[in-house]
Amino acid sequence: MRKFLRYGMAVLLGGLIVGAVFLFVNGANAQDPQADAAADAPISLENVQLDGQFLQYQGQLLDPFTGRPVANGSYQMVFRMYNSASGGSPLWQESKFVVVTDGLFSTLLGDTTPFSLGDFNGQRLWLGTEINGNGETAPRMPIAANAYAIYAENAKLLDGRAVDSFAEKKRQPIAYGVVKKDGSREKGWHFSGKGYDSGLGVYRISIDNVYYNVNEYITVVTPVVNPDCQNPVLAATGSKDGDLVIDLERVSGGNVQCKFHFVTYAP
């Protein structure tokens, strides 16, 4: 049965950059892993900042005949970046298991295998995606020119000062990173992990210079699939005493401790 894969892609460089691509995939689910996709449009990118080198990749898997999400489960996804639309060897690649819950998935590219800034030198680049080991989707997805601003991290701009010293910042992350299973910080930007509160069953995160209120900020959380966190996990956010509070629960019910990624955006 044919499945519909709908996803967006963004460059996470201290600012959020969003675009959209639509793919058709044959049987892209945990029970029937067949993948053959065709991208309809290139990505549109804007508002680049120069903090970190991640690509945020998120979307939804839907059945094209019913419009319903595919079955929940872990999908093995391999992502590759090329400097040609077909053929050639990948400049970068990364493999990981990504949880799909109610058809939704989200992951950060570059957190397992770092990108090389030298690849973003003005050359045209394409992204290839493989799902459940059934061959790379075709055609590859072109990466729009603004993504090459990643390379600008090698340059000294505005006498060493960032552009936000001169222009108002809008719709930009105020913090992002990776939090370990025990609630401590693994890596990231502008936050501290305050551990896991076993009494409440939640993680607490302190964001630098911010009194966090769940009604004033937007936070996206992505649990990481590993031996401690194999089944579909849902994430909820809240706030307590100025901290960001994150609750991870299994679809079947009950709190669970997992490694996770998060991104918090300004009002």
N, C-alpha and C positions, 0 to 999 in steps of 0.2 A: 504494500500500500504506500502511496506517495505521501510524504509529509511536507509541511511548509515551515521553513526556518526563517524567522524574522529576527534580525538583530541590528543593533547600532554599535558604533565604534567611536571611541573618543581618545584623544591624547591627554594624559594626565600629567601636566607640567606646572602645577600650581594654579592652573585655570582650567575650567571644563570646556572641552571642545566636542561638539556633538554632530554626528552625521547619521545617515541611515542607508542600509543596503538590504535587498530582499533576495532570498535564495530559495530554490526548490530542492528538496532533499528526499531521496528514496529511502523510506523506512528508517529514518534517523531516530531510533529509540533504543532503550536499554535491552529490549527483548529481541528486536529485529534490526541489527546494526547495519544498514545500507546507506551510503551517502553519495549523492551526486548533485552538486549545486551549481546555480548560475547566477551571478551577481547582475543586478539590473542598473545600478547607478554608482558613481564614485562617491567618496566621502566628501562632505563639506566641513571645513574646519575654521575656527576663529578663536580669538582671545587666548593666544599662547602665552604662557609664563614659563620661566626657566628653572623650575624646582622639581628634580626627580626625572626619571626616564621610564615611565610606564605608559602602556596603552591600555585603556579600560575597554573591555569587550563585554557586551551584554546583549540580551535579546530574549526571544521566546520561540519555542518549537510548537507548531500547531498542525493539526490534521487538516489538509486543504478541503476535504469533503464535508467534515462536520464543524470545522472551525474550533474544535476543542483542543486543549493542550495534550501533548503526548504523555505517556506514562511517566510517573516520577522515577528517578533513578540516577545513577552516576554514568556519565558519558565520557569516554576517553576522547580527548580532543588534542590534535597536534596542530600547531600554528607555525607557519613558515613565511619568511619575508624574502622576496626575490627582487632583482633589478631587471627582470624581463617578464613579459606577460605570459610566456609559456617556455618550458624547457629550462635548462640551466640548473645550477646548484643553489640552494638557499644560502643567503647571507647570514641568516639567523633562524633558529627554530627552537620550539619549546613544546613539551608534552606534559599533559596533566589530566587528571580526572576532574570533571566539573559537574556539580550537582544540578540537576534540573528538577524543579519543584513547581507543579502546576504549569509546566511548559517554560518557566522563567529560569534564566541562568545569568551569571555575571562572574567575570574573572579579570584579573590584572595580568596583562602580558608583560613579560620582562622581569617579573618578580622571582621566577625560577632560573631563567637564563638571561642575564643582563644584555641589553642592546649595546652595540658599538656605535658611538657618536659619529665615527668616521663614515658609517654607511649613509648618514643623512647629510650628504655633501652636494645636494642639488640634483642627483640622478633620480630618475623615475623609479618608484618602488611599487610592488604588488604584494598583497597578502594572500596566502593559500591556507585553507582550512581542511583538516581531515577529521572525520567523526567515526569513532569506533573501529578504526583500522581498515576502513573500506575504500581507501584511495582518496586523493585530494580532490576537493571540489573544483569545478571548472565553469567559466573562466575564473582566473584569479581576480581579486578585488584591487583596483588601483587605489593608491594612497594619494590624496590630494596634496598639492604643493605645500600648503601651510604646515603640514606635518614635519617638513624639513627644518622648521624652526627649532627642533630639538638640537640641531647642530650649532645653533647660535649660542649654546652654553659654552662653546669654546672661545667665544668672542668677548671682548671687553666693550660694553655698551655704555654710553652716556657717562663717560669718565668714571667707570666702575660702579655706577649706581643703577639699580634696577629701574625699569620703566615705571613701576608703581610709585617711585619717588616723585614723579611728575604728573601722573594721570590717575584719576579716580579708578579704583578697582571695583569690578562688578561681577557677581555670580562666580566667585572663585572659591576653591577649597580653603578653609582656614586650618585644616588638619587632615592628615591621612596616614595610613601605615598598616603594619602587620602586628597583631597582638597574639602572644603565645597562649597555649591552653590554660596556663596558670594565671593569666591576666596581666603578665608583665609585657613590656614593649620589646618587640624583636627589631623593628626598624620603622622609620617613618619620619614625620615632619610635624612639629608644633604640638606634641601631646606627651602625656605620661600615663602609663598603665598602672592603675591602683590596685590591681588584683581582682580575684573572684570572691564575691560576697556569698559564701555558702548559705548564710541565713536567708537571704533574699533570692538566691539562685541567679544572680546577675553579675556581669562585669561592670566595673566602674572605670571611667577614663576622664582624666583632667586635661582639658584643652588650654594651651598657653594663653594667658591674658583674656580668658573668656569665662563668664558665668553662664554656663550652658542651660538653656531653657528649651525643652523639646518643641514648644510652640513657636520658637523664633529661628530655629535652625533645621536644616535637612541633613540627615545622615543615612548613607547607604552602607549596608553590612553584607559581606559575602563570606560564609563559613568555608573553610578549606577542607577538602576531602582527604582523609588520611586514616590510618588504622583506628584512631580514637574517635573518628567522626565519619563513619561510612554511610550511614543512612541519610535520607533527605532531612535537612534541618531548616527550620524557619527562624528568622531573626526579627525581634521587635526592639524599638528604641524608646527611651524615656529620659527623665532627668531627675536628679536628687541632689540637693545642696550644692548646685552649681556644677555637678559632674554629669557627663554623658553616661547613661545607663543602657546596657545592651543585654537582652534576654535571648538566649538560644534554646529552642525547644524542638524535639523531634516531631515529625508530622503525626506520629502515633500518640504523642503526649509525653510530658515529662521534660525537665530541664536537662541540658547536656553541656559539657565543657568541651570546646573545640577551639583550635586556632582559627583566626578570622582576619579578613581585611576590612577596613572601613574608610569612608571618605565623608567629611563633614563640610557643608557649604555655608557660606555667609548668607544673611537674609537678603 
